[in-house]
């Protein structure tokens, strides 16, 4: 919680690359959603509150369901990564326009 008069810290976007910890986790067999949740240490309840995506829908995404561009955008904002970088980590056949 911010104190009176205190300036907020700048939030820098995470950048996707082959050496990113999530990329390494995905390469070793983790599911993209589980890898991001583990990297950003975001509980599902907090993620639901930050993104506006209902908790049951997050559960279905975690069970390898397809994901929409709007959901990817909301997740990217919650995890401080660009939507394009997050989309690069998702298998293309699972992205629904």
Residue pairs with C-beta under 8 A, 6 or more apart in sequence:
2 8
11 80
12 80
13 80
13 81
13 82
13 85
14 20
14 79
14 80
14 81
14 85
15 81
15 82
15 85
16 22
16 23
16 81
16 82
16 85
16 86
16 88
16 89
17 23
21 39
22 32
22 35
22 36
22 39
22 89
23 89
25 35
25 38
25 39
26 32
26 35
26 89
30 38
31 62
31 64
32 89
32 90
32 91
33 61
33 62
33 67
34 62
35 89
36 75
36 79
36 86
36 89
37 44
37 47
37 62
40 78
40 79
42 50
42 78
42 79
44 55
44 58
44 59
45 55
47 53
47 58
47 75
47 78
48 54
48 55
48 58
50 74
50 77
50 78
51 71
51 74
51 75
51 77
51 78
52 74
53 61
53 71
53 74
53 75
57 71
61 67
61 71
64 94
65 94
66 94
66 95
66 96
67 90
67 94
67 95
67 96
68 95
68 96
68 97
69 83
69 87
69 95
69 96
69 97
72 83
72 86
72 87
72 90
72 95
73 83
75 86
76 82
76 83
76 85
76 86
79 86
87 95
